[in-house]
Amino acid sequence: MNKKYMNIILVFSCLLLLCNCKNKTSTEISLNQELKAVTFDFTELPGIGLEKGITRRDPSDIIYIDRVYYIYYTKVIGQASGYWGDMWYATSTDGFIWEEKSRILGIGKTGDFDSQAVFTPNIMEVKGKYYLFYTGVKPTPGRNDGIFENNASTDITAIGLAIADNPYGPFTRLTEDPVLEISESSEKFDSYRIDDAALLFKDDNYMLYYKGRSRSHGTRGPGHTQMGVAISYKPEGPYIKYGSPLLDKSHEVLIWKHGEGVAALASISSTLAYSKTGLDFTSNGKNIKVDNRPFAPGAYRPDLTGGKAKKLEWGISMVHNGPDCYLIRYDVIEK
């Protein structure tokens, strides 16, 4: 389909999503928007927990296939965490005892957008295919020594996609190019960083949520991170950006199906937010403050493999521990 017409159709689709709630009574909307105050219990995890000299971070959402849980994450060996590493996976039969399996995707070819590191994976299964979204970065442009400066202007990130016939791979890149890139205008909220994919299928659309940072904020960027979304009719794209940011202070993107809508955890403000459509998280004014939130969390998401999910129950997050970051389980306790 011509990209121009794809853009027009997706704009109309977004408008329809926003208007969906008009056919509901105010009572039904209130019930669907109900988010309860929660706290979190944490459990150390054998297999992907603390290990000297090893960083495990940025866990994906968790999927359940043939009585086995799968999780994907960034792994760095013998070096402090940051914009280094590649992606690994682990499995569990109970969600508590995990076995690390192997690397699931390494860095791209020299010169490609993901030739420095690949990280923050996330996963979705559609009709027997497994779609692994990830963030990629390449060495600093203009240098001939392969050094990555992690500057606040040219060291941009983008989101790539690899596909497999099963959850353990091998995963093959859909293309050597990203499926989602930064905006060209420096004033846009996502003109410097596009990172941290989270997936959702809703109202016949594939929704790719992500965090964005702007070049205009320079080194102050992390504190201004916002959540955005791009939409497609197919899991492999093309993904068309919604255009405007959806939620402020969303440095680590966590979204999940909640009732008939979508809930999100804004990490910097430590608040829960709800959207009937998945596109408007701010107008209902019902954001709830949470205590002791998990860091860089992924959630157990049955909907990512065609199942049903109505709320957040448990997941895997990370513990900041210098060069020895590790993964830990959280369980949601309603107050």
C-alpha positions in Angstrom: 0.0 0.0 0.0 1.2 3.5 -0.8 2.7 5.1 2.3 0.7 8.3 1.8 -2.6 6.4 1.9 -1.3 4.2 4.9 -0.7 7.5 6.8 -4.2 8.8 6.0 -5.9 5.5 7.0 -3.9 5.3 10.3 -4.9 8.9 11.2 -8.5 8.0 10.8 -7.9 4.8 12.8 -6.5 6.8 15.7 -9.5 9.1 15.6 -11.8 6.1 15.8 -9.9 4.8 18.7 -10.3 8.1 20.6 -14.0 8.1 19.8 -14.6 4.5 21.0 -15.5 5.6 24.5 -18.4 7.9 23.3 -20.7 4.8 23.0 -20.2 3.9 26.6 -22.1 5.2 29.6 -20.3 7.3 32.2 -20.7 4.4 34.7 -19.1 1.9 32.3 -16.2 4.3 31.6 -15.7 4.8 35.4 -15.5 1.0 35.9 -13.1 0.5 33.1 -10.8 3.3 34.3 -10.7 2.1 37.8 -7.1 1.7 38.9 -6.4 0.6 42.5 -3.5 1.7 44.6 -0.9 -1.0 44.7 2.4 -2.0 46.3 5.0 -4.5 45.2 6.6 -7.6 46.7 10.0 -8.6 45.4 11.6 -12.1 45.1 15.2 -13.0 44.3 15.5 -15.2 41.2 17.9 -18.1 40.8 19.5 -18.3 37.3 19.1 -14.6 36.3 19.9 -12.9 39.7 23.0 -11.4 41.1 26.2 -12.6 39.5 29.6 -10.9 40.0 30.9 -9.2 36.8 27.6 -9.8 34.9 24.9 -7.2 34.0 21.4 -8.4 33.3 18.9 -5.6 32.7 16.0 -4.2 30.7 13.8 -7.3 30.8 11.1 -7.8 28.3 7.5 -8.7 29.0 7.1 -12.3 29.8 5.3 -14.8 27.5 4.0 -18.3 28.2 4.4 -21.0 25.5 3.8 -24.7 25.9 3.9 -24.5 29.7 7.2 -22.5 29.7 7.7 -18.8 30.5 10.2 -16.9 28.3 11.9 -13.7 29.1 14.4 -11.7 27.0 16.9 -9.1 28.4 20.2 -7.2 27.9 23.4 -8.9 29.0 26.8 -7.3 29.4 29.8 -9.3 30.5 32.7 -7.8 32.4 31.8 -4.1 31.8 29.6 -1.5 33.5 26.1 -1.3 32.2 25.2 1.3 29.6 25.1 1.3 25.8 26.9 -2.0 25.5 25.7 -5.6 25.3 23.5 -7.9 23.4 20.3 -9.8 24.1 19.8 -13.2 25.8 16.8 -15.2 27.0 15.9 -17.4 29.9 13.1 -19.9 30.6 11.1 -21.0 33.7 8.3 -23.4 34.4 7.0 -21.6 37.5 8.1 -18.0 37.1 10.5 -18.2 40.1 13.4 -20.5 39.1 14.9 -19.5 35.8 17.5 -21.0 33.5 19.6 -18.8 31.3 19.7 -20.3 27.8 21.8 -18.4 25.3 22.2 -15.2 23.3 19.2 -14.5 21.2 20.5 -11.6 19.1 23.9 -10.0 18.7 25.0 -6.7 17.3 24.5 -5.8 13.6 27.0 -5.5 10.9 29.6 -2.7 10.9 27.9 0.6 9.9 24.4 -0.6 10.7 22.2 1.3 13.2 22.7 -1.5 15.7 26.4 -2.2 15.3 27.4 -0.9 18.8 24.8 -2.6 21.0 21.4 -4.2 21.0 19.2 -3.9 24.1 15.8 -3.4 25.7 14.1 -6.3 23.9 10.4 -7.0 23.8 8.3 -9.8 22.2 5.0 -10.5 20.6 3.6 -13.7 19.0 1.3 -13.4 16.0 0.0 -16.5 14.1 3.0 -18.7 15.1 5.6 -16.0 14.4 7.6 -14.3 17.2 8.4 -10.7 16.7 11.4 -9.5 18.8 11.6 -5.7 18.9 14.8 -4.1 20.3 16.8 -0.9 20.5 20.0 -0.5 18.5 22.8 2.0 18.6 26.0 2.4 16.5 29.4 4.1 17.3 29.5 7.8 17.4 29.1 9.2 13.8 32.1 11.0 12.5 34.7 9.0 14.5 36.9 6.5 12.7 38.0 4.6 15.9 34.7 2.9 16.7 34.2 4.8 20.0 30.8 5.4 21.4 30.7 8.7 23.2 27.1 8.6 24.5 26.8 12.3 23.7 23.5 14.2 23.9 23.3 15.1 20.2 24.4 12.6 17.6 24.4 9.2 19.4 20.8 8.5 18.5 19.0 5.2 19.0 16.3 3.4 16.9 14.1 0.3 17.2 14.7 -2.8 15.1 12.8 -6.0 14.6 13.9 -9.7 14.3 11.5 -12.6 13.6 11.5 -16.3 14.4 9.3 -19.4 14.1 9.5 -20.2 17.8 10.4 -18.3 21.0 13.9 -19.6 21.2 15.0 -18.6 17.7 17.0 -18.3 15.7 15.8 -14.8 15.2 16.5 -13.1 11.8 16.4 -9.4 11.3 13.5 -8.3 9.2 15.7 -5.7 7.6 19.1 -4.1 8.3 17.2 -0.8 8.8 15.1 0.2 11.9 11.4 -0.2 11.9 11.1 3.1 13.9 13.5 6.0 13.9 13.8 9.4 15.5 11.9 12.4 14.3 13.9 14.8 12.2 12.8 18.1 13.9 15.0 18.7 17.0 12.0 20.1 18.9 10.1 16.8 18.7 9.9 14.8 21.9 11.6 11.8 20.1 14.3 13.5 18.1 17.2 12.0 20.0 16.2 8.7 21.6 13.6 6.1 20.5 13.9 3.2 22.9 12.1 0.6 25.1 9.5 -1.0 22.8 6.2 -2.3 24.4 3.6 -4.0 22.2 -0.1 -4.2 22.2 -2.8 -5.5 19.8 -6.0 -3.4 20.2 -8.9 -2.6 17.9 -7.3 -4.4 14.9 -4.1 -2.3 15.3 -0.6 -3.2 16.4 0.6 -0.5 18.8 4.3 0.0 19.4 4.8 2.1 22.5 8.2 3.6 23.1 10.0 6.2 25.1 11.4 9.4 23.4 13.9 12.0 24.3 14.5 15.3 22.5 17.8 16.7 21.2 16.5 20.1 22.4 17.0 19.0 26.1 20.6 18.0 25.7 22.1 16.3 28.8 18.9 17.1 30.7 17.0 14.7 28.4 16.5 11.7 30.8 14.3 13.8 33.1 12.1 14.9 30.1 11.5 11.4 28.7 8.0 10.9 27.3 6.0 7.9 26.0 4.9 7.8 22.4 3.2 5.2 20.2 3.4 4.1 16.5 0.6 2.1 14.9 0.5 -0.5 12.1 -2.0 -2.9 10.6 0.7 -5.6 10.5 3.1 -6.7 13.2 6.1 -6.1 11.0 5.0 -2.6 10.1 5.3 -0.1 8.6 4.7 1.7 11.9 3.3 5.3 11.7 3.8 7.6 14.6 0.8 8.9 16.4 2.6 12.2 16.5 2.2 13.5 20.0 3.6 12.2 23.2 1.1 10.2 25.4 2.5 10.4 28.9 5.2 12.5 30.6 8.0 11.2 32.8 7.9 7.8 31.2 11.6 6.8 31.1 10.9 3.1 31.3 7.8 2.1 29.3 5.5 -0.4 30.9 2.0 -0.8 29.4 -0.6 -3.6 29.8 -4.2 -4.4 29.1 -6.4 -3.2 32.0 -10.1 -4.0 31.8 -11.3 -2.8 28.4 -8.4 -0.3 28.1 -4.7 0.2 28.6 -2.8 1.1 31.8 0.8 2.4 32.0 3.4 3.0 34.7 5.1 6.4 34.4 8.5 5.5 36.0 9.9 9.0 36.8 6.7 10.2 38.5 5.9 6.6 39.9 2.3 6.9 38.9 -0.3 4.6 37.3 -2.3 6.0 34.4 -5.2 4.6 32.3 -6.5 5.1 28.8 -9.7 3.7 27.3 -8.2 4.0 23.8 -4.5 3.6 24.5 -3.9 7.1 23.2 -5.1 9.4 26.0 -3.5 8.8 29.4 -3.9 12.3 30.8 -7.4 13.7 30.5 -9.1 11.4 33.1 -7.1 12.8 36.0 -7.1 9.6 37.9 -3.3 8.9 38.0 -2.4 7.0 41.2 0.9 7.3 43.0 2.7 4.1 43.7 5.4 3.2 46.2 8.6 1.1 45.8 8.0 0.7 42.1 10.0 -1.9 40.1 12.8 -0.5 37.9 12.7 -1.1 34.1 9.9 -3.7 34.5 8.5 -6.2 32.1 5.1 -7.8 32.9 3.6 -11.2 32.4 1.4 -10.5 29.4 -0.9 -13.4 28.2 -2.3 -11.1 25.6 1.0 -11.0 23.8 0.4 -14.6 22.7 -3.3 -14.3 22.0 -4.6 -14.9 25.6 -6.7 -12.6 27.8 -5.4 -10.3 30.4 -7.4 -7.8 32.5 -4.8 -6.4 34.9 -1.1 -6.4 36.0 -0.3 -9.3 38.3 3.5 -10.0 38.2 6.6 -9.5 36.2 10.4 -9.1 36.2 12.4 -5.9 36.9 16.0 -5.0 37.5 18.1 -4.0 40.4 20.7 -1.3 39.9 24.0 -2.6 41.3 26.8 -1.0 39.4 28.4 -3.4 36.9 26.4 -6.3 38.5 22.8 -5.3 37.7 20.5 -8.2 38.0 16.9 -9.3 37.5 14.3 -9.8 40.2 10.6 -10.8 40.3 7.8 -8.5 41.5 4.3 -9.3 42.4 1.5 -6.7 42.5 -0.4 -6.4 45.8 -3.6 -4.3 45.7 -4.0 -2.1 48.8 
